[in-house]
Amino acid sequence: QVQLVQSGGGSVQAGGSLSLSCTAPGFTLHSCGVDWYRQAAGKQSEWVSGINSDDTPTYGDSAEGRFAISRDKDKDVVYLQMSDLKPEDTAMYFCKASGLWCRIPENNWGQGTQVTVSS
């Protein structure tokens, strides 16, 4: 499995903000779509947001209006900026790269980043 590298996350009070980043050491995210997923304890994995190779963002219902996904092509990093966080956003967040022209092997995942939101 190819390991993408995530950073960011942490703990914050409700209403606060956190940012996550995703990189692909040894590879490039250029020409890749990147998706963020999350899994809360005892719950199924949930798709949160994605950015395609043309940098078009999409959001799940839970993220719409509060989260922003973006790509820095120079740094080859994808970010997930999370605002107005709620306790229900508490989860482990994972990034994954994909796409027809993506040169990262399909079996890739970030190592996971914990986001904890307290009320």
N, C-alpha and C positions, 0 to 999 in steps of 0.2 A: 504494500500500500504506500502511495506517495503521501507524505505528510506536508500539508500546507501549514504555515505558521501564523498563528493569531496572536494579537496582543490587545490590550485594553480590558474593558470590563471592570468588574469590582462590585462594590456595594454603594448604594445611594438611597436616599430617602425618596419617597413618592414625590413626583413632580420634578425630580432631578434629571440630569443628563449623563450619558456615558457614550463613549465611542469605541468601536471595535475596528480592528484592521486585519487584513488577510494578505499574506504574501506567499510566493511559491519559490522558495530557495532552490536554485538549480534549474528552474524552469522560468517561463514567463507567463504572466496572465494576459498578455496581449492576445487578441483573437479568442479569448475565452469569455464565456458567460460565467458569472460568479453568483452563487446563491448562498443565502444565510438561512440556516435552520435553527430551531431551538427545541430542546427537550426538557420539560419540567419533570421533577421527581414524580414518578408514578404515572406519567402521562406519555402519550405517543408523541413522536417527533412532529413538529409543525414547521412548514415552510414560512419564512418570515418576509423575505425580500430577495430580489434578484436584479442583476444588471447584465444586459446582454453584450455581445461583442461590439455592438454599435452604441453602447452606453445608454441604452434605453432602460430606465428603472421600472420595476414593478413591485407591488407591495401586497402582502396579505392583508386581510381585513384588520387584523390586530395592529398592524404597523402603519396603515394608511393615515397620513396626516401627522404622524408623530415621529416616524423614522425617515431617514434619508440615506440612500445608498449612493455612493459615488466612486469614481475611479481616478487615481492620479497616474497618468500614463508615464510620466517621467520617473516616478518612484516605483512604478509597477506594483501598486497597492490598491486594494479595494477597501473602502471604509463603510461602516454602518454607524451612522450618527443617530443616537436614540435620545429623544427628548420626551418630556412629560411622562416619565416612566411610572408604571403602576406596579403594585405588588404582583399582579398576575404576569408581569413580564419576567419575573424571576425564573431563570432556567439556565441550562448550559447551552451556549450558542456555538454553532459550527459553520464553517464556510466550506464550500465545495465548488470546484471549477469544472466546467463542461463546455461542450460546443463542438460543432462539426470541424472547425479549424483550430480548436484548442490543442496544443501540443503536450498538455499534461495528461498522463494516463488516467483513464476513467476512474480507477480505484484510488481516488484522492479524497482526503478530508483534512480539515484543520484539526488541531489537537483538542479543541474545545476551550471555551472561555466562560467562566461563571459570571453571571449577572444576578445580583441580589438586590431587590428593591423592598425596602421596609416601609411600613405604613406609619 
